[in-house]
Amino acid sequence: MTSGEHSLARITGASEKLFPDTLRIMGWDVEDPGLAVVFDRAIPPFIEQHLAKTVDEMCVKLGVDFEDVDRLCCHPGGVKVIDAIETALKLNQGELNIEREVLRDFGNMSAPTVLFVLERLLARACRTAC
């Protein structure tokens, strides 16, 4: 995503990475009477081991230097997940403060949680640029 002269925010590219044999790390089990979440304790170490390389690969694919990224928008899966992201990407502790706020205010609401982070990022950007 970029922001600036053209608009508050614009999606300029996308990338993804699939990790084989990780089904039991995070996901859902279908049970009677419904869904049961799967969150393995391996998530933070997995992030610390794989995230930096994955982000580097995505940046190359998108033609972006990570050093030029002003701010990430991350899913705050939990405090340990946020800590692992900061560690893996060598961010200053607390740099993902909005992710921590959303987690504190709402908890982990599954996939939509990152949209709450994005909403707050856009709101703050608008206060400074609009």
N, CA, C and O atoms as a GROMACS GRO file, in nm:
protein
  520
    1MET      N    1   0.083  -0.116   0.000
    1MET     CA    2   0.000   0.000   0.000
    1MET      C    3   0.088   0.123   0.000
    1MET      O    4   0.193   0.127   0.064
    2THR      N    5   0.044   0.223  -0.071
    2THR     CA    6   0.114   0.350  -0.068
    2THR      C    7   0.015   0.459  -0.030
    2THR      O    8  -0.107   0.439  -0.036
    3SER      N    9   0.068   0.571   0.010
    3SER     CA   10  -0.016   0.685   0.040
    3SER      C   11   0.056   0.811  -0.004
    3SER      O   12   0.174   0.807  -0.038
    4GLY      N   13  -0.016   0.919  -0.005
    4GLY     CA   14   0.049   1.044  -0.042
    4GLY      C   15  -0.032   1.122  -0.141
    4GLY      O   16  -0.151   1.143  -0.122
    5GLU      N   17   0.034   1.164  -0.249
    5GLU     CA   18  -0.026   1.257  -0.344
    5GLU      C   19  -0.153   1.207  -0.411
    5GLU      O   20  -0.241   1.288  -0.442
    6HIS      N   21  -0.166   1.079  -0.432
    6HIS     CA   22  -0.280   1.026  -0.506
    6HIS      C   23  -0.402   1.000  -0.420
    6HIS      O   24  -0.514   1.011  -0.468
    7SER      N   25  -0.381   0.966  -0.292
    7SER     CA   26  -0.494   0.937  -0.203
    7SER      C   27  -0.440   0.903  -0.065
    7SER      O   28  -0.319   0.898  -0.043
    8LEU      N   29  -0.532   0.881   0.027
    8LEU     CA   30  -0.492   0.840   0.161
    8LEU      C   31  -0.420   0.706   0.156
    8LEU      O   32  -0.318   0.688   0.224
    9ALA      N   33  -0.472   0.612   0.076
    9ALA     CA   34  -0.407   0.482   0.062
    9ALA      C   35  -0.447   0.418  -0.070
    9ALA      O   36  -0.560   0.434  -0.117
   10ARG      N   37  -0.353   0.348  -0.129
   10ARG     CA   38  -0.379   0.279  -0.256
   10ARG      C   39  -0.301   0.149  -0.256
   10ARG      O   40  -0.182   0.146  -0.225
   11ILE      N   41  -0.369   0.041  -0.293
   11ILE     CA   42  -0.303  -0.088  -0.304
   11ILE      C   43  -0.225  -0.090  -0.434
   11ILE      O   44  -0.282  -0.071  -0.542
   12THR      N   45  -0.095  -0.113  -0.425
   12THR     CA   46  -0.010  -0.110  -0.543
   12THR      C   47   0.047  -0.247  -0.579
   12THR      O   48   0.115  -0.261  -0.681
   13GLY      N   49   0.021  -0.347  -0.497
   13GLY     CA   50   0.071  -0.481  -0.526
   13GLY      C   51   0.034  -0.576  -0.416
   13GLY      O   52  -0.015  -0.535  -0.311
   14ALA      N   53   0.056  -0.702  -0.441
   14ALA     CA   54   0.024  -0.805  -0.342
   14ALA      C   55   0.119  -0.923  -0.361
   14ALA      O   56   0.172  -0.946  -0.469
   15SER      N   57   0.139  -0.997  -0.253
   15SER     CA   58   0.223  -1.116  -0.257
   15SER      C   59   0.180  -1.207  -0.144
   15SER      O   60   0.123  -1.162  -0.044
   16GLU      N   61   0.207  -1.334  -0.160
   16GLU     CA   62   0.175  -1.430  -0.056
   16GLU      C   63   0.278  -1.542  -0.056
   16GLU      O   64   0.353  -1.558  -0.152
   17LYS      N   65   0.280  -1.617   0.052
   17LYS     CA   66   0.371  -1.730   0.064
   17LYS      C   67   0.298  -1.840   0.138
   17LYS      O   68   0.237  -1.817   0.243
   18LEU      N   69   0.302  -1.959   0.083
   18LEU     CA   70   0.244  -2.076   0.148
   18LEU      C   71   0.356  -2.160   0.206
   18LEU      O   72   0.460  -2.178   0.144
   19PHE      N   73   0.334  -2.212   0.326
   19PHE     CA   74   0.432  -2.296   0.392
   19PHE      C   75   0.376  -2.438   0.401
   19PHE      O   76   0.278  -2.461   0.472
   20PRO      N   77   0.437  -2.533   0.330
   20PRO     CA   78   0.388  -2.671   0.336
   20PRO      C   79   0.402  -2.729   0.477
   20PRO      O   80   0.487  -2.685   0.555
   21ASP      N   81   0.319  -2.824   0.507
   21ASP     CA   82   0.326  -2.900   0.634
   21ASP      C   83   0.310  -2.812   0.757
   21ASP      O   84   0.374  -2.836   0.859
   22THR      N   85   0.224  -2.712   0.748
   22THR     CA   86   0.200  -2.624   0.864
   22THR      C   87   0.054  -2.624   0.905
   22THR      O   88   0.011  -2.537   0.981
   23LEU      N   89  -0.022  -2.719   0.856
   23LEU     CA   90  -0.165  -2.723   0.882
   23LEU      C   91  -0.199  -2.722   1.030
   23LEU      O   92  -0.298  -2.659   1.069
   24ARG      N   93  -0.123  -2.788   1.114
   24ARG     CA   94  -0.154  -2.798   1.256
   24ARG      C   95  -0.098  -2.682   1.339
   24ARG      O   96  -0.112  -2.682   1.461
   25ILE      N   97  -0.035  -2.585   1.276
   25ILE     CA   98   0.017  -2.470   1.350
   25ILE      C   99  -0.094  -2.369   1.378
   25ILE      O  100  -0.105  -2.315   1.488
   26MET      N  101  -0.177  -2.343   1.276
   26MET     CA  102  -0.282  -2.245   1.292
   26MET      C  103  -0.395  -2.277   1.195
   26MET      O  104  -0.371  -2.308   1.078
   27GLY      N  105  -0.517  -2.269   1.243
   27GLY     CA  106  -0.630  -2.295   1.156
   27GLY      C  107  -0.754  -2.328   1.235
   27GLY      O  108  -0.775  -2.279   1.346
   28TRP      N  109  -0.837  -2.412   1.177
   28TRP     CA  110  -0.964  -2.447   1.237
   28TRP      C  111  -0.988  -2.596   1.225
   28TRP      O  112  -0.951  -2.658   1.125
   29ASP      N  113  -1.048  -2.654   1.326
   29ASP     CA  114  -1.099  -2.791   1.322
   29ASP      C  115  -1.251  -2.782   1.319
   29ASP      O  116  -1.312  -2.703   1.392
   30VAL      N  117  -1.311  -2.862   1.234
   30VAL     CA  118  -1.457  -2.869   1.230
   30VAL      C  119  -1.501  -2.975   1.329
   30VAL      O  120  -1.468  -3.093   1.314
   31GLU      N  121  -1.576  -2.932   1.429
   31GLU     CA  122  -1.621  -3.022   1.535
   31GLU      C  123  -1.771  -3.003   1.555
   31GLU      O  124  -1.831  -2.908   1.505
   32ASP      N  125  -1.829  -3.094   1.627
   32ASP     CA  126  -1.969  -3.080   1.663
   32ASP      C  127  -1.974  -3.005   1.795
   32ASP      O  128  -1.928  -3.061   1.894
   33PRO      N  129  -2.025  -2.886   1.804
   33PRO     CA  130  -2.125  -2.823   1.718
   33PRO      C  131  -2.070  -2.715   1.625
   33PRO      O  132  -2.150  -2.642   1.566
   34GLY      N  133  -1.940  -2.700   1.607
   34GLY     CA  134  -1.894  -2.592   1.520
   34GLY      C  135  -1.744  -2.596   1.499
   34GLY      O  136  -1.685  -2.704   1.488
   35LEU      N  137  -1.683  -2.480   1.493
   35LEU     CA  138  -1.541  -2.468   1.466
   35LEU      C  139  -1.462  -2.454   1.595
   35LEU      O  140  -1.506  -2.390   1.691
   36ALA      N  141  -1.344  -2.516   1.597
   36ALA     CA  142  -1.252  -2.502   1.709
   36ALA      C  143  -1.120  -2.449   1.654
   36ALA      O  144  -1.064  -2.505   1.559
   37VAL      N  145  -1.071  -2.343   1.713
   37VAL     CA  146  -0.949  -2.280   1.664
   37VAL      C  147  -0.826  -2.364   1.699
   37VAL      O  148  -0.822  -2.430   1.803
   38VAL      N  149  -0.726  -2.360   1.610
   38VAL     CA  150  -0.599  -2.428   1.632
   38VAL      C  151  -0.492  -2.320   1.636
   38VAL      O  152  -0.463  -2.256   1.534
   39PHE      N  153  -0.432  -2.300   1.752
   39PHE     CA  154  -0.318  -2.209   1.768
   39PHE      C  155  -0.209  -2.285   1.841
   39PHE      O  156  -0.220  -2.309   1.961
   40ASP      N  157  -0.106  -2.323   1.771
   40ASP     CA  158   0.003  -2.398   1.830
   40ASP      C  159   0.104  -2.301   1.892
   40ASP      O  160   0.120  -2.188   1.846
   41ARG      N  161   0.171  -2.346   1.996
   41ARG     CA  162   0.275  -2.264   2.058
   41ARG      C  163   0.392  -2.239   1.965
   41ARG      O  164   0.480  -2.158   1.994
   42ALA      N  165   0.394  -2.310   1.853
   42ALA     CA  166   0.503  -2.296   1.756
   42ALA      C  167   0.491  -2.170   1.671
   42ALA      O  168   0.582  -2.138   1.594
   43ILE      N  169   0.380  -2.096   1.682
   43ILE     CA  170   0.361  -1.979   1.597
   43ILE      C  171   0.471  -1.874   1.617
   43ILE      O  172   0.534  -1.835   1.519
   44PRO      N  173   0.497  -1.826   1.739
   44PRO     CA  174   0.603  -1.724   1.753
   44PRO      C  175   0.741  -1.772   1.705
   44PRO      O  176   0.808  -1.698   1.633
   45PRO      N  177   0.786  -1.893   1.741
   45PRO     CA  178   0.916  -1.936   1.687
   45PRO      C  179   0.914  -1.950   1.534
   45PRO      O  180   1.014  -1.921   1.468
   46PHE      N  181   0.802  -1.992   1.479
   46PHE     CA  182   0.790  -2.003   1.333
   46PHE      C  183   0.807  -1.865   1.269
   46PHE      O  184   0.877  -1.850   1.169
   47ILE      N  185   0.742  -1.765   1.328
   47ILE     CA  186   0.754  -1.628   1.278
   47ILE      C  187   0.900  -1.582   1.284
   47ILE      O  188   0.952  -1.527   1.188
   48GLU      N  189   0.964  -1.604   1.398
   48GLU     CA  190   1.102  -1.561   1.414
   48GLU      C  191   1.195  -1.630   1.314
   48GLU      O  192   1.292  -1.570   1.268
   49GLN      N  193   1.164  -1.753   1.280
   49GLN     CA  194   1.248  -1.830   1.188
   49GLN      C  195   1.224  -1.792   1.042
   49GLN      O  196   1.319  -1.791   0.964
   50HIS      N  197   1.101  -1.763   1.003
   50HIS     CA  198   1.068  -1.751   0.861
   50HIS      C  199   1.027  -1.612   0.812
   50HIS      O  200   1.036  -1.586   0.692
   51LEU      N  201   0.983  -1.524   0.900
   51LEU     CA  202   0.922  -1.400   0.853
   51LEU      C  203   1.018  -1.309   0.778
   51LEU      O  204   0.983  -1.258   0.672
   52ALA      N  205   1.137  -1.288   0.829
   52ALA     CA  206   1.230  -1.193   0.765
   52ALA      C  207   1.260  -1.234   0.621
   52ALA      O  208   1.255  -1.151   0.531
   53LYS      N  209   1.290  -1.361   0.601
   53LYS     CA  210   1.320  -1.409   0.466
   53LYS      C  211   1.198  -1.395   0.375
   53LYS      O  212   1.210  -1.356   0.259
   54THR      N  213   1.081  -1.427   0.429
   54THR     CA  214   0.958  -1.417   0.352
   54THR      C  215   0.930  -1.273   0.312
   54THR      O  216   0.895  -1.247   0.197
   55VAL      N  217   0.944  -1.180   0.405
   55VAL     CA  218   0.922  -1.038   0.374
   55VAL      C  219   1.023  -0.991   0.271
   55VAL      O  220   0.988  -0.916   0.180
   56ASP      N  221   1.149  -1.033   0.284
   56ASP     CA  222   1.251  -0.996   0.185
   56ASP      C  223   1.212  -1.045   0.046
   56ASP      O  224   1.223  -0.972  -0.052
   57GLU      N  225   1.166  -1.170   0.037
   57GLU     CA  226   1.125  -1.227  -0.092
   57GLU      C  227   1.007  -1.149  -0.150
   57GLU      O  228   1.002  -1.122  -0.271
   58MET      N  229   0.912  -1.113  -0.065
   58MET     CA  230   0.796  -1.037  -0.112
   58MET      C  231   0.837  -0.899  -0.160
   58MET      O  232   0.787  -0.851  -0.262
   59CYS      N  233   0.926  -0.835  -0.088
   59CYS     CA  234   0.972  -0.702  -0.128
   59CYS      C  235   1.041  -0.709  -0.265
   59CYS      O  236   1.019  -0.622  -0.350
   60VAL      N  237   1.124  -0.810  -0.287
   60VAL     CA  238   1.190  -0.826  -0.416
   60VAL      C  239   1.085  -0.843  -0.526
   60VAL      O  240   1.093  -0.778  -0.630
   61LYS      N  241   0.987  -0.929  -0.501
   61LYS     CA  242   0.880  -0.953  -0.599
   61LYS      C  243   0.804  -0.825  -0.632
   61LYS      O  244   0.766  -0.803  -0.747
   62LEU      N  245   0.783  -0.740  -0.531
   62LEU     CA  246   0.707  -0.617  -0.549
   62LEU      C  247   0.794  -0.498  -0.591
   62LEU      O  248   0.742  -0.390  -0.619
   63GLY      N  249   0.926  -0.519  -0.596
   63GLY     CA  250   1.016  -0.411  -0.634
   63GLY      C  251   1.026  -0.302  -0.529
   63GLY      O  252   1.036  -0.184  -0.562
   64VAL      N  253   1.024  -0.343  -0.402
   64VAL     CA  254   1.028  -0.250  -0.290
   64VAL      C  255   1.146  -0.284  -0.200
   64VAL      O  256   1.174  -0.402  -0.178
   65ASP      N  257   1.214  -0.184  -0.150
   65ASP     CA  258   1.317  -0.206  -0.048
   65ASP      C  259   1.251  -0.199   0.089
   65ASP      O  260   1.178  -0.104   0.118
   66PHE      N  261   1.276  -0.298   0.172
   66PHE     CA  262   1.214  -0.300   0.305
   66PHE      C  263   1.247  -0.172   0.383
   66PHE      O  264   1.165  -0.125   0.462
   67GLU      N  265   1.365  -0.119   0.361
   67GLU     CA  266   1.405   0.004   0.430
   67GLU      C  267   1.314   0.122   0.394
   67GLU      O  268   1.306   0.219   0.469
   68ASP      N  269   1.246   0.112   0.280
   68ASP     CA  270   1.156   0.219   0.236
   68ASP      C  271   1.014   0.204   0.291
   68ASP      O  272   0.930   0.292   0.268
   69VAL      N  273   0.987   0.096   0.361
   69VAL     CA  274   0.855   0.074   0.420
   69VAL      C  275   0.846   0.158   0.547
   69VAL      O  276   0.923   0.139   0.641
   70ASP      N  277   0.752   0.251   0.549
   70ASP     CA  278   0.736   0.340   0.664
   70ASP      C  279   0.670   0.270   0.783
   70ASP      O  280   0.708   0.292   0.898
   71ARG      N  281   0.572   0.185   0.753
   71ARG     CA  282   0.496   0.123   0.862
   71ARG      C  283   0.434  -0.006   0.811
   71ARG      O  284   0.378  -0.010   0.701
   72LEU      N  285   0.443  -0.111   0.890
   72LEU     CA  286   0.376  -0.236   0.859
   72LEU      C  287   0.234  -0.235   0.915
   72LEU      O  288   0.203  -0.159   1.007
   73CYS      N  289   0.150  -0.318   0.860
   73CYS     CA  290   0.015  -0.342   0.912
   73CYS      C  291   0.008  -0.492   0.934
   73CYS      O  292  -0.002  -0.570   0.839
   74CYS      N  293   0.013  -0.534   1.060
   74CYS     CA  294   0.023  -0.676   1.094
   74CYS      C  295  -0.099  -0.726   1.169
   74CYS      O  296  -0.165  -0.651   1.240
   75HIS      N  297  -0.126  -0.853   1.153
   75HIS     CA  298  -0.232  -0.917   1.230
   75HIS      C  299  -0.178  -0.942   1.371
   75HIS      O  300  -0.077  -1.011   1.387
   76PRO      N  301  -0.244  -0.888   1.473
   76PRO     CA  302  -0.195  -0.907   1.610
   76PRO      C  303  -0.250  -1.036   1.671
   76PRO      O  304  -0.342  -1.031   1.752
   77GLY      N  305  -0.196  -1.148   1.633
   77GLY     CA  306  -0.247  -1.276   1.679
   77GLY      C  307  -0.238  -1.294   1.830
   77GLY      O  308  -0.312  -1.374   1.887
   78GLY      N  309  -0.151  -1.223   1.892
   78GLY     CA  310  -0.131  -1.230   2.036
   78GLY      C  311  -0.006  -1.151   2.070
   78GLY      O  312   0.071  -1.114   1.981
   79VAL      N  313   0.015  -1.125   2.198
   79VAL     CA  314   0.133  -1.048   2.240
   79VAL      C  315   0.260  -1.117   2.195
   79VAL      O  316   0.352  -1.050   2.147
   80LYS      N  317   0.268  -1.248   2.210
   80LYS     CA  318   0.389  -1.322   2.170
   80LYS      C  319   0.408  -1.317   2.019
   80LYS      O  320   0.522  -1.317   1.971
   81VAL      N  321   0.300  -1.312   1.945
   81VAL     CA  322   0.310  -1.300   1.799
   81VAL      C  323   0.366  -1.163   1.762
   81VAL      O  324   0.455  -1.154   1.678
   82ILE      N  325   0.314  -1.059   1.824
   82ILE     CA  326   0.364  -0.923   1.795
   82ILE      C  327   0.512  -0.913   1.833
   82ILE      O  328   0.592  -0.858   1.758
   83ASP      N  329   0.548  -0.967   1.949
   83ASP     CA  330   0.689  -0.967   1.990
   83ASP      C  331   0.775  -1.041   1.887
   83ASP      O  332   0.885  -0.996   1.854
   84ALA      N  333   0.725  -1.153   1.836
   84ALA     CA  334   0.801  -1.232   1.739
   84ALA      C  335   0.818  -1.156   1.607
   84ALA      O  336   0.924  -1.163   1.545
   85ILE      N  337   0.714  -1.084   1.565
   85ILE     CA  338   0.725  -1.003   1.442
   85ILE      C  339   0.831  -0.896   1.461
   85ILE      O  340   0.916  -0.876   1.374
   86GLU      N  341   0.827  -0.826   1.574
   86GLU     CA  342   0.926  -0.721   1.600
   86GLU      C  343   1.067  -0.779   1.604
   86GLU      O  344   1.160  -0.718   1.552
   87THR      N  345   1.083  -0.896   1.666
   87THR     CA  346   1.214  -0.960   1.672
   87THR      C  347   1.261  -1.002   1.534
   87THR      O  348   1.374  -0.972   1.494
   88ALA      N  349   1.174  -1.070   1.460
   88ALA     CA  350   1.213  -1.123   1.328
   88ALA      C  351   1.253  -1.012   1.232
   88ALA      O  352   1.348  -1.028   1.154
   89LEU      N  353   1.181  -0.900   1.236
   89LEU     CA  354   1.207  -0.792   1.142
   89LEU      C  355   1.296  -0.682   1.199
   89LEU      O  356   1.316  -0.577   1.138
   90LYS      N  357   1.350  -0.709   1.319
   90LYS     CA  358   1.441  -0.615   1.385
   90LYS      C  359   1.376  -0.477   1.402
   90LYS      O  360   1.440  -0.374   1.379
   91LEU      N  361   1.250  -0.478   1.442
   91LEU     CA  362   1.178  -0.354   1.470
   91LEU      C  363   1.202  -0.315   1.615
   91LEU      O  364   1.232  -0.400   1.698
   92ASN      N  365   1.188  -0.188   1.644
   92ASN     CA  366   1.197  -0.144   1.782
   92ASN      C  367   1.078  -0.199   1.859
   92ASN      O  368   0.967  -0.205   1.806
   93GLN      N  369   1.102  -0.240   1.984
   93GLN     CA  370   0.991  -0.288   2.066
   93GLN      C  371   0.888  -0.176   2.078
   93GLN      O  372   0.922  -0.062   2.109
   94GLY      N  373   0.764  -0.211   2.054
   94GLY     CA  374   0.656  -0.113   2.059
   94GLY      C  375   0.627  -0.048   1.925
   94GLY      O  376   0.533   0.030   1.914
   95GLU      N  377   0.706  -0.080   1.822
   95GLU     CA  378   0.682  -0.021   1.691
   95GLU      C  379   0.546  -0.064   1.635
   95GLU      O  380   0.486   0.008   1.554
   96LEU      N  381   0.499  -0.179   1.678
   96LEU     CA  382   0.367  -0.227   1.637
   96LEU      C  383   0.263  -0.191   1.743
   96LEU      O  384   0.183  -0.275   1.784
   97ASN      N  385   0.267  -0.065   1.787
   97ASN     CA  386   0.180  -0.020   1.895
   97ASN      C  387   0.032  -0.028   1.859
   97ASN      O  388  -0.051  -0.057   1.946
   98ILE      N  389  -0.003  -0.002   1.735
   98ILE     CA  390  -0.145  -0.008   1.696
   98ILE      C  391  -0.195  -0.152   1.702
   98ILE      O  392  -0.308  -0.177   1.744
   99GLU      N  393  -0.111  -0.247   1.660
   99GLU     CA  394  -0.149  -0.387   1.671
   99GLU      C  395  -0.175  -0.424   1.817
   99GLU      O  396  -0.269  -0.497   1.847
  100ARG      N  397  -0.090  -0.374   1.907
  100ARG     CA  398  -0.109  -0.401   2.050
  100ARG      C  399  -0.240  -0.337   2.101
  100ARG      O  400  -0.311  -0.397   2.181
  101GLU      N  401  -0.270  -0.217   2.054
  101GLU     CA  402  -0.394  -0.150   2.096
  101GLU      C  403  -0.517  -0.230   2.052
  101GLU      O  404  -0.609  -0.251   2.131
  102VAL      N  405  -0.518  -0.275   1.927
  102VAL     CA  406  -0.632  -0.352   1.876
  102VAL      C  407  -0.646  -0.482   1.954
  102VAL      O  408  -0.757  -0.521   1.989
  103LEU      N  409  -0.537  -0.548   1.980
  103LEU     CA  410  -0.541  -0.671   2.058
  103LEU      C  411  -0.596  -0.644   2.198
  103LEU      O  412  -0.677  -0.722   2.249
  104ARG      N  413  -0.552  -0.536   2.260
  104ARG     CA  414  -0.600  -0.500   2.393
  104ARG      C  415  -0.748  -0.466   2.392
  104ARG      O  416  -0.823  -0.507   2.481
  105ASP      N  417  -0.791  -0.391   2.291
  105ASP     CA  418  -0.928  -0.341   2.287
  105ASP      C  419  -1.030  -0.447   2.244
  105ASP      O  420  -1.144  -0.446   2.290
  106PHE      N  421  -0.988  -0.538   2.155
  106PHE     CA  422  -1.084  -0.631   2.097
  106PHE      C  423  -1.046  -0.778   2.108
  106PHE      O  424  -1.131  -0.866   2.090
  107GLY      N  425  -0.919  -0.806   2.137
  107GLY     CA  426  -0.873  -0.944   2.136
  107GLY      C  427  -0.849  -0.989   1.993
  107GLY      O  428  -0.858  -0.911   1.899
  108ASN      N  429  -0.818  -1.117   1.978
  108ASN     CA  430  -0.794  -1.174   1.846
  108ASN      C  431  -0.929  -1.217   1.789
  108ASN      O  432  -0.991  -1.311   1.839
  109MET      N  433  -0.974  -1.149   1.686
  109MET     CA  434  -1.104  -1.176   1.624
  109MET      C  435  -1.089  -1.257   1.496
  109MET      O  436  -1.173  -1.248   1.407
  110SER      N  437  -0.982  -1.334   1.487
  110SER     CA  438  -0.950  -1.413   1.369
  110SER      C  439  -0.908  -1.319   1.256
  110SER      O  440  -0.858  -1.209   1.282
  111ALA      N  441  -0.927  -1.361   1.133
  111ALA     CA  442  -0.875  -1.288   1.017
  111ALA      C  443  -0.911  -1.140   1.014
  111ALA      O  444  -0.826  -1.059   0.978
  112PRO      N  445  -1.034  -1.099   1.050
  112PRO     CA  446  -1.069  -0.956   1.040
  112PRO      C  447  -0.990  -0.864   1.133
  112PRO      O  448  -0.996  -0.742   1.116
  113THR      N  449  -0.919  -0.919   1.228
  113THR     CA  450  -0.846  -0.835   1.324
  113THR      C  451  -0.752  -0.738   1.254
  113THR      O  452  -0.740  -0.622   1.296
  114VAL      N  453  -0.687  -0.783   1.150
  114VAL     CA  454  -0.592  -0.696   1.078
  114VAL      C  455  -0.664  -0.578   1.014
  114VAL      O  456  -0.603  -0.472   0.995
  115LEU      N  457  -0.791  -0.593   0.982
  115LEU     CA  458  -0.867  -0.480   0.926
  115LEU      C  459  -0.890  -0.371   1.030
  115LEU      O  460  -0.898  -0.253   0.995
  116PHE      N  461  -0.900  -0.410   1.156
  116PHE     CA  462  -0.912  -0.311   1.264
  116PHE      C  463  -0.780  -0.234   1.278
  116PHE      O  464  -0.781  -0.114   1.305
  117VAL      N  465  -0.669  -0.304   1.260
  117VAL     CA  466  -0.538  -0.237   1.261
  117VAL      C  467  -0.531  -0.139   1.145
  117VAL      O  468  -0.491  -0.024   1.163
  118LEU      N  469  -0.569  -0.185   1.026
  118LEU     CA  470  -0.566  -0.098   0.908
  118LEU      C  471  -0.654   0.024   0.927
  118LEU      O  472  -0.616   0.135   0.890
  119GLU      N  473  -0.772   0.005   0.984
  119GLU     CA  474  -0.863   0.117   1.009
  119GLU      C  475  -0.796   0.223   1.096
  119GLU      O  476  -0.806   0.343   1.068
  120ARG      N  477  -0.729   0.179   1.202
  120ARG     CA  478  -0.662   0.275   1.291
  120ARG      C  479  -0.543   0.342   1.223
  120ARG      O  480  -0.519   0.461   1.241
  121LEU      N  481  -0.469   0.265   1.143
  121LEU     CA  482  -0.357   0.325   1.070
  121LEU      C  483  -0.407   0.433   0.974
  121LEU      O  484  -0.349   0.541   0.966
  122LEU      N  485  -0.513   0.403   0.902
  122LEU     CA  486  -0.568   0.502   0.808
  122LEU      C  487  -0.623   0.624   0.881
  122LEU      O  488  -0.606   0.736   0.835
  123ALA      N  489  -0.688   0.602   0.993
  123ALA     CA  490  -0.743   0.714   1.071
  123ALA      C  491  -0.631   0.805   1.120
  123ALA      O  492  -0.644   0.928   1.115
  124ARG      N  493  -0.524   0.747   1.165
  124ARG     CA  494  -0.411   0.830   1.212
  124ARG      C  495  -0.344   0.901   1.098
  124ARG      O  496  -0.302   1.016   1.112
  125ALA      N  497  -0.332   0.833   0.985
  125ALA     CA  498  -0.272   0.897   0.867
  125ALA      C  499  -0.357   1.014   0.820
  125ALA      O  500  -0.305   1.118   0.780
  126CYS      N  501  -0.488   0.996   0.826
  126CYS     CA  502  -0.579   1.103   0.784
  126CYS      C  503  -0.569   1.223   0.878
  126CYS      O  504  -0.575   1.338   0.833
  127ARG      N  505  -0.553   1.198   1.006
  127ARG     CA  506  -0.541   1.310   1.101
  127ARG      C  507  -0.417   1.392   1.074
  127ARG      O  508  -0.416   1.513   1.097
  128THR      N  509  -0.311   1.328   1.024
  128THR     CA  510  -0.189   1.403   0.998
  128THR      C  511  -0.182   1.459   0.856
  128THR      O  512  -0.114   1.559   0.833
  129ALA      N  513  -0.252   1.395   0.760
  129ALA     CA  514  -0.240   1.436   0.620
  129ALA      C  515  -0.366   1.503   0.565
  129ALA      O  516  -0.358   1.575   0.466
  130CYS      N  517  -0.480   1.481   0.627
  130CYS     CA  518  -0.605   1.532   0.569
  130CYS      C  519  -0.636   1.673   0.617
  130CYS      O  520  -0.738   1.730   0.578
   0.00000   0.00000   0.00000
